[in-house]
Amino acid sequence: MLKPVIIHSGNAGDAALRKLYETAFPVGEQIPYDELIHLLDVMDIDYTAYYEGDTLVGLTMVLRLPRYNWAWYFAVREELRGKGYGQEIFSAMVN
């Protein structure tokens, strides 16, 4: 079972987490990472990293709004895709 870790501006500097974010999405679809980290302090964003042991598996970012939640980003490390992690992360995100 994956361990979710809530990411906030104080712990968002992890190099593996930043690398996953910057490589999983086309540049034109990314908020620059430093700006994104700033947004964590001013918007209700649920930024969660998912680990198996000490290994980063994936991430999700959901903007929480009064009437609905808007899933911004969902990623699984490329070398770990196709192993069921995405389904596990998606289920955790929905719940």
N, CA, C and O atoms as a printed pandas DataFrame, in Angstrom:
     atom_number atom_name residue_name chain_id  residue_number  x_coord  y_coord  z_coord
0              1         N          MET        A               1    0.841   -1.185    0.000
1              2        CA          MET        A               1    0.000    0.000    0.000
2              3         C          MET        A               1    0.883    1.243    0.000
3              4         O          MET        A               1    1.867    1.323    0.735
4              5         N          LEU        A               2    0.518    2.197   -0.825
5              6        CA          LEU        A               2    1.295    3.431   -0.934
6              7         C          LEU        A               2    1.043    4.342    0.254
7              8         O          LEU        A               2   -0.051    4.372    0.817
8              9         N          LYS        A               3    2.066    5.073    0.619
9             10        CA          LYS        A               3    1.965    6.043    1.714
10            11         C          LYS        A               3    1.811    7.433    1.109
11            12         O          LYS        A               3    2.707    7.891    0.400
12            13         N          PRO        A               4    0.686    8.122    1.374
13            14        CA          PRO        A               4    0.532    9.494    0.895
14            15         C          PRO        A               4    1.239   10.474    1.838
15            16         O          PRO        A               4    1.191   10.322    3.058
16            17         N          VAL        A               5    1.885   11.466    1.260
17            18        CA          VAL        A               5    2.544   12.523    2.032
18            19         C          VAL        A               5    2.045   13.854    1.487
19            20         O          VAL        A               5    2.203   14.149    0.302
20            21         N          ILE        A               6    1.443   14.652    2.359
21            22        CA          ILE        A               6    0.955   15.976    1.953
22            23         C          ILE        A               6    2.159   16.884    1.740
23            24         O          ILE        A               6    3.048   16.977    2.587
24            25         N          ILE        A               7    2.167   17.546    0.597
25            26        CA          ILE        A               7    3.259   18.459    0.255
26            27         C          ILE        A               7    2.793   19.891    0.492
27            28         O          ILE        A               7    1.686   20.269    0.108
28            29         N          HIS        A               8    3.643   20.670    1.122
29            30        CA          HIS        A               8    3.390   22.089    1.371
30            31         C          HIS        A               8    4.658   22.851    0.994
31            32         O          HIS        A               8    5.666   22.249    0.625
32            33         N          SER        A               9    4.603   24.148    1.089
33            34        CA          SER        A               9    5.757   24.941    0.645
34            35         C          SER        A               9    7.035   24.599    1.398
35            36         O          SER        A               9    8.127   24.806    0.870
36            37         N          GLY        A              10    6.927   24.087    2.603
37            38        CA          GLY        A              10    8.115   23.761    3.390
38            39         C          GLY        A              10    8.802   22.461    3.001
39            40         O          GLY        A              10    9.982   22.279    3.300
40            41         N          ASN        A              11    8.091   21.554    2.343
41            42        CA          ASN        A              11    8.716   20.273    1.983
42            43         C          ASN        A              11    8.634   19.978    0.481
43            44         O          ASN        A              11    8.877   18.848    0.057
44            45         N          ALA        A              12    8.298   20.975   -0.311
45            46        CA          ALA        A              12    8.121   20.786   -1.756
46            47         C          ALA        A              12    9.427   20.819   -2.534
47            48         O          ALA        A              12    9.419   20.629   -3.751
48            49         N          GLY        A              13   10.534   21.052   -1.869
49            50        CA          GLY        A              13   11.806   21.176   -2.569
50            51         C          GLY        A              13   12.495   19.863   -2.889
51            52         O          GLY        A              13   13.605   19.869   -3.420
52            53         N          ASP        A              14   11.870   18.746   -2.582
53            54        CA          ASP        A              14   12.456   17.440   -2.871
54            55         C          ASP        A              14   12.772   17.316   -4.358
55            56         O          ASP        A              14   11.900   17.525   -5.201
56            57         N          ALA        A              15   14.012   16.979   -4.678
57            58        CA          ALA        A              15   14.464   16.940   -6.075
58            59         C          ALA        A              15   13.708   15.904   -6.902
59            60         O          ALA        A              15   13.380   16.172   -8.057
60            61         N          ALA        A              16   13.424   14.728   -6.340
61            62        CA          ALA        A              16   12.706   13.691   -7.087
62            63         C          ALA        A              16   11.282   14.124   -7.398
63            64         O          ALA        A              16   10.764   13.847   -8.480
64            65         N          LEU        A              17   10.658   14.800   -6.455
65            66        CA          LEU        A              17    9.292   15.286   -6.648
66            67         C          LEU        A              17    9.253   16.347   -7.744
67            68         O          LEU        A              17    8.397   16.310   -8.628
68            69         N          ARG        A              18   10.180   17.281   -7.676
69            70        CA          ARG        A              18   10.250   18.325   -8.700
70            71         C          ARG        A              18   10.525   17.718  -10.081
71            72         O          ARG        A              18    9.914   18.118  -11.072
72            73         N          LYS        A              19   11.437   16.763  -10.138
73            74        CA          LYS        A              19   11.768   16.126  -11.414
74            75         C          LYS        A              19   10.545   15.420  -12.004
75            76         O          LYS        A              19   10.292   15.526  -13.204
76            77         N          LEU        A              20    9.790   14.704  -11.176
77            78        CA          LEU        A              20    8.589   14.035  -11.681
78            79         C          LEU        A              20    7.617   15.059  -12.250
79            80         O          LEU        A              20    7.092   14.876  -13.348
80            81         N          TYR        A              21    7.376   16.127  -11.514
81            82        CA          TYR        A              21    6.469   17.170  -11.987
82            83         C          TYR        A              21    6.955   17.746  -13.313
83            84         O          TYR        A              21    6.167   17.900  -14.246
84            85         N          GLU        A              22    8.218   18.059  -13.403
85            86        CA          GLU        A              22    8.743   18.748  -14.588
86            87         C          GLU        A              22    8.917   17.831  -15.797
87            88         O          GLU        A              22    9.037   18.324  -16.919
88            89         N          THR        A              23    8.934   16.512  -15.600
89            90        CA          THR        A              23    9.099   15.602  -16.727
90            91         C          THR        A              23    7.798   14.900  -17.130
91            92         O          THR        A              23    7.714   14.359  -18.233
92            93         N          ALA        A              24    6.802   14.898  -16.274
93            94        CA          ALA        A              24    5.571   14.161  -16.561
94            95         C          ALA        A              24    4.588   14.930  -17.430
95            96         O          ALA        A              24    3.695   14.331  -18.030
96            97         N          PHE        A              25    4.739   16.245  -17.507
97            98        CA          PHE        A              25    3.767   17.078  -18.219
98            99         C          PHE        A              25    4.473   17.960  -19.233
99           100         O          PHE        A              25    5.593   18.410  -18.991
100          101         N          PRO        A              26    3.824   18.214  -20.375
101          102        CA          PRO        A              26    4.420   19.131  -21.349
102          103         C          PRO        A              26    4.650   20.503  -20.714
103          104         O          PRO        A              26    3.855   20.957  -19.891
104          105         N          VAL        A              27    5.721   21.142  -21.096
105          106        CA          VAL        A              27    6.080   22.446  -20.520
106          107         C          VAL        A              27    4.919   23.435  -20.610
107          108         O          VAL        A              27    4.671   24.191  -19.671
108          109         N          GLY        A              28    4.215   23.429  -21.727
109          110        CA          GLY        A              28    3.099   24.361  -21.908
110          111         C          GLY        A              28    1.919   24.113  -20.986
111          112         O          GLY        A              28    1.033   24.960  -20.871
112          113         N          GLU        A              29    1.896   22.957  -20.326
113          114        CA          GLU        A              29    0.808   22.628  -19.399
114          115         C          GLU        A              29    1.237   22.763  -17.934
115          116         O          GLU        A              29    0.449   22.504  -17.025
116          117         N          GLN        A              30    2.463   23.161  -17.719
117          118        CA          GLN        A              30    2.986   23.279  -16.358
118          119         C          GLN        A              30    2.882   24.710  -15.847
119          120         O          GLN        A              30    3.063   25.676  -16.589
120          121         N          ILE        A              31    2.588   24.809  -14.571
121          122        CA          ILE        A              31    2.819   26.057  -13.856
122          123         C          ILE        A              31    4.287   25.961  -13.443
123          124         O          ILE        A              31    4.682   24.940  -12.880
124          125         N          PRO        A              32    5.111   26.977  -13.698
125          126        CA          PRO        A              32    6.511   26.872  -13.248
126          127         C          PRO        A              32    6.559   26.440  -11.776
127          128         O          PRO        A              32    5.815   26.957  -10.942
128          129         N          TYR        A              33    7.442   25.490  -11.478
129          130        CA          TYR        A              33    7.430   24.842  -10.167
130          131         C          TYR        A              33    7.555   25.836   -9.009
131          132         O          TYR        A              33    6.852   25.701   -8.008
132          133         N          ASP        A              34    8.420   26.809   -9.129
133          134        CA          ASP        A              34    8.578   27.787   -8.043
134          135         C          ASP        A              34    7.293   28.584   -7.828
135          136         O          ASP        A              34    6.947   28.906   -6.691
136          137         N          GLU        A              35    6.589   28.902   -8.901
137          138        CA          GLU        A              35    5.296   29.591   -8.782
138          139         C          GLU        A              35    4.258   28.674   -8.148
139          140         O          GLU        A              35    3.455   29.107   -7.322
140          141         N          LEU        A              36    4.282   27.411   -8.540
141          142        CA          LEU        A              36    3.355   26.448   -7.969
142          143         C          LEU        A              36    3.542   26.348   -6.456
143          144         O          LEU        A              36    2.568   26.311   -5.704
144          145         N          ILE        A              37    4.783   26.304   -6.025
145          146        CA          ILE        A              37    5.066   26.227   -4.586
146          147         C          ILE        A              37    4.519   27.453   -3.868
147          148         O          ILE        A              37    3.979   27.343   -2.767
148          149         N          HIS        A              38    4.657   28.619   -4.488
149          150        CA          HIS        A              38    4.069   29.837   -3.902
150          151         C          HIS        A              38    2.550   29.697   -3.790
151          152         O          HIS        A              38    1.963   30.113   -2.791
152          153         N          LEU        A              39    1.910   29.115   -4.806
153          154        CA          LEU        A              39    0.446   28.958   -4.792
154          155         C          LEU        A              39   -0.023   28.072   -3.643
155          156         O          LEU        A              39   -1.150   28.221   -3.171
156          157         N          LEU        A              40    0.824   27.155   -3.188
157          158        CA          LEU        A              40    0.442   26.302   -2.069
158          159         C          LEU        A              40    0.128   27.118   -0.817
159          160         O          LEU        A              40   -0.655   26.685    0.028
160          161         N          ASP        A              41    0.738   28.294   -0.699
161          162        CA          ASP        A              41    0.514   29.153    0.463
162          163         C          ASP        A              41   -0.691   30.067    0.319
163          164         O          ASP        A              41   -1.152   30.639    1.307
164          165         N          VAL        A              42   -1.210   30.216   -0.897
165          166        CA          VAL        A              42   -2.291   31.185   -1.097
166          167         C          VAL        A              42   -3.572   30.577   -1.662
167          168         O          VAL        A              42   -4.594   31.259   -1.743
168          169         N          MET        A              43   -3.530   29.322   -2.048
169          170        CA          MET        A              43   -4.713   28.640   -2.586
170          171         C          MET        A              43   -4.894   27.308   -1.850
171          172         O          MET        A              43   -3.951   26.776   -1.265
172          173         N          ASP        A              44   -6.102   26.789   -1.889
173          174        CA          ASP        A              44   -6.398   25.519   -1.231
174          175         C          ASP        A              44   -6.077   24.378   -2.205
175          176         O          ASP        A              44   -6.964   23.829   -2.860
176          177         N          ILE        A              45   -4.793   24.039   -2.279
177          178        CA          ILE        A              45   -4.317   22.999   -3.183
178          179         C          ILE        A              45   -3.879   21.796   -2.353
179          180         O          ILE        A              45   -3.060   21.915   -1.442
180          181         N          ASP        A              46   -4.433   20.651   -2.683
181          182        CA          ASP        A              46   -4.022   19.402   -2.061
182          183         C          ASP        A              46   -2.957   18.795   -2.959
183          184         O          ASP        A              46   -3.275   18.199   -3.988
184          185         N          TYR        A              47   -1.693   18.944   -2.575
185          186        CA          TYR        A              47   -0.558   18.419   -3.321
186          187         C          TYR        A              47   -0.070   17.224   -2.514
187          188         O          TYR        A              47    0.387   17.379   -1.381
188          189         N          THR        A              48   -0.165   16.041   -3.092
189          190        CA          THR        A              48    0.173   14.817   -2.380
190          191         C          THR        A              48    1.189   14.007   -3.181
191          192         O          THR        A              48    1.035   13.816   -4.388
192          193         N          ALA        A              49    2.217   13.539   -2.501
193          194        CA          ALA        A              49    3.193   12.618   -3.084
194          195         C          ALA        A              49    2.880   11.232   -2.527
195          196         O          ALA        A              49    2.428   11.092   -1.391
196          197         N          TYR        A              50    3.126   10.218   -3.340
197          198        CA          TYR        A              50    2.839    8.839   -2.942
198          199         C          TYR        A              50    4.132    8.030   -2.992
199          200         O          TYR        A              50    4.850    8.036   -3.991
200          201         N          TYR        A              51    4.411    7.333   -1.888
201          202        CA          TYR        A              51    5.660    6.596   -1.737
202          203         C          TYR        A              51    5.392    5.127   -1.456
203          204         O          TYR        A              51    4.427    4.769   -0.781
204          205         N          GLU        A              52    6.267    4.290   -1.986
205          206        CA          GLU        A              52    6.351    2.897   -1.564
206          207         C          GLU        A              52    7.699    2.784   -0.877
207          208         O          GLU        A              52    8.746    2.827   -1.522
208          209         N          GLY        A              53    7.661    2.642    0.424
209          210        CA          GLY        A              53    8.896    2.731    1.201
210          211         C          GLY        A              53    9.467    4.129    1.039
211          212         O          GLY        A              53    8.775    5.119    1.277
212          213         N          ASP        A              54   10.741    4.210    0.630
213          214        CA          ASP        A              54   11.380    5.507    0.410
214          215         C          ASP        A              54   11.315    5.957   -1.051
215          216         O          ASP        A              54   11.867    6.999   -1.405
216          217         N          THR        A              55   10.645    5.176   -1.897
217          218        CA          THR        A              55   10.619    5.457   -3.327
218          219         C          THR        A              55    9.397    6.270   -3.713
219          220         O          THR        A              55    8.262    5.854   -3.480
220          221         N          LEU        A              56    9.637    7.440   -4.307
221          222        CA          LEU        A              56    8.546    8.249   -4.834
222          223         C          LEU        A              56    7.928    7.507   -6.014
223          224         O          LEU        A              56    8.629    7.108   -6.944
224          225         N          VAL        A              57    6.621    7.327   -5.969
225          226        CA          VAL        A              57    5.897    6.628   -7.024
226          227         C          VAL        A              57    5.131    7.603   -7.898
227          228         O          VAL        A              57    5.147    7.484   -9.123
228          229         N          GLY        A              58    4.456    8.572   -7.277
229          230        CA          GLY        A              58    3.636    9.491   -8.064
230          231         C          GLY        A              58    3.230   10.706   -7.271
231          232         O          GLY        A              58    3.632   10.895   -6.123
232          233         N          LEU        A              59    2.416   11.529   -7.917
233          234        CA          LEU        A              59    1.924   12.752   -7.287
234          235         C          LEU        A              59    0.544   13.096   -7.820
235          236         O          LEU        A              59    0.164   12.695   -8.919
236          237         N          THR        A              60   -0.189   13.841   -7.024
237          238        CA          THR        A              60   -1.456   14.434   -7.449
238          239         C          THR        A              60   -1.511   15.858   -6.925
239          240         O          THR        A              60   -0.935   16.180   -5.886
240          241         N          MET        A              61   -2.219   16.707   -7.667
241          242        CA          MET        A              61   -2.516   18.064   -7.213
242          243         C          MET        A              61   -3.969   18.345   -7.528
243          244         O          MET        A              61   -4.409   18.243   -8.673
244          245         N          VAL        A              62   -4.705   18.701   -6.489
245          246        CA          VAL        A              62   -6.124   18.972   -6.627
246          247         C          VAL        A              62   -6.411   20.337   -6.009
247          248         O          VAL        A              62   -6.066   20.600   -4.857
248          249         N          LEU        A              63   -7.046   21.192   -6.793
249          250        CA          LEU        A              63   -7.488   22.486   -6.286
250          251         C          LEU        A              63   -8.864   22.285   -5.667
251          252         O          LEU        A              63   -9.798   21.847   -6.339
252          253         N          ARG        A              64   -8.983   22.605   -4.400
253          254        CA          ARG        A              64  -10.260   22.444   -3.702
254          255         C          ARG        A              64  -11.046   23.744   -3.800
255          256         O          ARG        A              64  -10.590   24.804   -3.370
256          257         N          LEU        A              65  -12.218   23.636   -4.366
257          258        CA          LEU        A              65  -13.113   24.772   -4.539
258          259         C          LEU        A              65  -14.403   24.504   -3.770
259          260         O          LEU        A              65  -14.672   23.355   -3.420
260          261         N          PRO        A              66  -15.209   25.533   -3.498
261          262        CA          PRO        A              66  -16.413   25.336   -2.682
262          263         C          PRO        A              66  -17.396   24.298   -3.246
263          264         O          PRO        A              66  -17.994   23.540   -2.482
264          265         N          ARG        A              67  -17.565   24.257   -4.562
265          266        CA          ARG        A              67  -18.582   23.374   -5.131
266          267         C          ARG        A              67  -18.030   22.102   -5.750
267          268         O          ARG        A              67  -18.787   21.170   -6.021
268          269         N          TYR        A              68  -16.727   22.046   -5.978
269          270        CA          TYR        A              68  -16.123   20.865   -6.587
270          271         C          TYR        A              68  -14.612   20.921   -6.401
271          272         O          TYR        A              68  -14.054   21.949   -6.017
272          273         N          ASN        A              69  -13.977   19.819   -6.674
273          274        CA          ASN        A              69  -12.516   19.754   -6.661
274          275         C          ASN        A              69  -12.036   19.628   -8.098
275          276         O          ASN        A              69  -12.646   18.920   -8.899
276          277         N          TRP        A              70  -10.945   20.313   -8.428
277          278        CA          TRP        A              70  -10.411   20.330   -9.785
278          279         C          TRP        A              70   -9.046   19.653   -9.773
279          280         O          TRP        A              70   -8.078   20.197   -9.242
280          281         N          ALA        A              71   -8.977   18.468  -10.361
281          282        CA          ALA        A              71   -7.711   17.738  -10.430
282          283         C          ALA        A              71   -6.811   18.405  -11.458
283          284         O          ALA        A              71   -7.114   18.408  -12.651
284          285         N          TRP        A              72   -5.707   18.969  -10.993
285          286        CA          TRP        A              72   -4.775   19.664  -11.875
286          287         C          TRP        A              72   -3.758   18.704  -12.467
287          288         O          TRP        A              72   -3.558   18.669  -13.681
288          289         N          TYR        A              73   -3.118   17.927  -11.607
289          290        CA          TYR        A              73   -2.035   17.062  -12.071
290          291         C          TYR        A              73   -2.133   15.685  -11.411
291          292         O          TYR        A              73   -2.514   15.551  -10.248
292          293         N          PHE        A              74   -1.776   14.674  -12.196
293          294        CA          PHE        A              74   -1.736   13.285  -11.740
294          295         C          PHE        A              74   -0.593   12.634  -12.505
295          296         O          PHE        A              74   -0.596   12.644  -13.736
296          297         N          ALA        A              75    0.373   12.073  -11.810
297          298        CA          ALA        A              75    1.509   11.455  -12.502
298          299         C          ALA        A              75    2.049   10.275  -11.712
299          300         O          ALA        A              75    2.035   10.265  -10.481
300          301         N          VAL        A              76    2.524    9.281  -12.455
301          302        CA          VAL        A              76    3.261    8.150  -11.912
302          303         C          VAL        A              76    4.605    8.145  -12.627
303          304         O          VAL        A              76    4.670    8.383  -13.833
304          305         N          ARG        A              77    5.673    7.876  -11.889
305          306        CA          ARG        A              77    7.001    7.831  -12.518
306          307         C          ARG        A              77    6.978    6.875  -13.703
307          308         O          ARG        A              77    6.409    5.787  -13.626
308          309         N          GLU        A              78    7.593    7.288  -14.780
309          310        CA          GLU        A              78    7.531    6.544  -16.040
310          311         C          GLU        A              78    7.940    5.079  -15.883
311          312         O          GLU        A              78    7.279    4.188  -16.417
312          313         N          GLU        A              79    9.007    4.835  -15.166
313          314        CA          GLU        A              79    9.492    3.461  -15.030
314          315         C          GLU        A              79    8.604    2.589  -14.141
315          316         O          GLU        A              79    8.802    1.376  -14.069
316          317         N          LEU        A              80    7.624    3.201  -13.463
317          318        CA          LEU        A              80    6.719    2.451  -12.591
318          319         C          LEU        A              80    5.313    2.320  -13.175
319          320         O          LEU        A              80    4.434    1.733  -12.543
320          321         N          ARG        A              81    5.099    2.849  -14.347
321          322        CA          ARG        A              81    3.775    2.767  -14.968
322          323         C          ARG        A              81    3.472    1.331  -15.379
323          324         O          ARG        A              81    4.371    0.536  -15.652
324          325         N          GLY        A              82    2.174    1.023  -15.416
325          326        CA          GLY        A              82    1.740   -0.310  -15.811
326          327         C          GLY        A              82    1.819   -1.344  -14.690
327          328         O          GLY        A              82    1.713   -2.543  -14.950
328          329         N          LYS        A              83    2.004   -0.898  -13.457
329          330        CA          LYS        A              83    2.145   -1.816  -12.327
330          331         C          LYS        A              83    0.994   -1.669  -11.326
331          332         O          LYS        A              83    1.049   -2.234  -10.234
332          333         N          GLY        A              84   -0.047   -0.915  -11.693
333          334        CA          GLY        A              84   -1.199   -0.742  -10.812
334          335         C          GLY        A              84   -1.112    0.446   -9.877
335          336         O          GLY        A              84   -2.061    0.728   -9.146
336          337         N          TYR        A              85    0.022    1.155   -9.887
337          338        CA          TYR        A              85    0.156    2.310   -8.989
338          339         C          TYR        A              85   -0.833    3.423   -9.323
339          340         O          TYR        A              85   -1.389    4.056   -8.425
340          341         N          GLY        A              86   -1.048    3.656  -10.599
341          342        CA          GLY        A              86   -1.963    4.722  -10.999
342          343         C          GLY        A              86   -3.363    4.496  -10.460
343          344         O          GLY        A              86   -4.005    5.432   -9.983
344          345         N          GLN        A              87   -3.844    3.258  -10.532
345          346        CA          GLN        A              87   -5.176    2.947  -10.001
346          347         C          GLN        A              87   -5.229    3.167   -8.498
347          348         O          GLN        A              87   -6.203    3.703   -7.969
348          349         N          GLU        A              88   -4.164    2.744   -7.818
349          350        CA          GLU        A              88   -4.129    2.926   -6.354
350          351         C          GLU        A              88   -4.116    4.411   -5.992
351          352         O          GLU        A              88   -4.813    4.830   -5.068
352          353         N          ILE        A              89   -3.337    5.198   -6.706
353          354        CA          ILE        A              89   -3.272    6.642   -6.443
354          355         C          ILE        A              89   -4.611    7.296   -6.783
355          356         O          ILE        A              89   -5.111    8.128   -6.025
356          357         N          PHE        A              90   -5.184    6.919   -7.916
357          358        CA          PHE        A              90   -6.467    7.511   -8.310
358          359         C          PHE        A              90   -7.529    7.217   -7.259
359          360         O          PHE        A              90   -8.287    8.111   -6.882
360          361         N          SER        A              91   -7.593    5.992   -6.786
361          362        CA          SER        A              91   -8.572    5.622   -5.758
362          363         C          SER        A              91   -8.356    6.435   -4.485
363          364         O          SER        A              91   -9.317    6.899   -3.871
364          365         N          ALA        A              92   -7.101    6.606   -4.093
365          366        CA          ALA        A              92   -6.804    7.402   -2.885
366          367         C          ALA        A              92   -7.199    8.861   -3.098
367          368         O          ALA        A              92   -7.725    9.501   -2.187
368          369         N          MET        A              93   -6.952    9.384   -4.285
369          370        CA          MET        A              93   -7.292   10.778   -4.584
370          371         C          MET        A              93   -8.811   10.991   -4.530
371          372         O          MET        A              93   -9.281   11.985   -3.978
372          373         N          VAL        A              94   -9.558   10.072   -5.095
373          374        CA          VAL        A              94  -11.013   10.195   -5.130
374          375         C          VAL        A              94  -11.601   10.097   -3.724
375          376         O          VAL        A              94  -12.545   10.807   -3.375
376          377         N          ASN        A              95  -11.021    9.200   -2.929
377          378        CA          ASN        A              95  -11.537    9.023   -1.551
378          379         C          ASN        A              95  -11.100   10.171   -0.673
379          380         O          ASN        A              95  -11.432   10.204    0.512
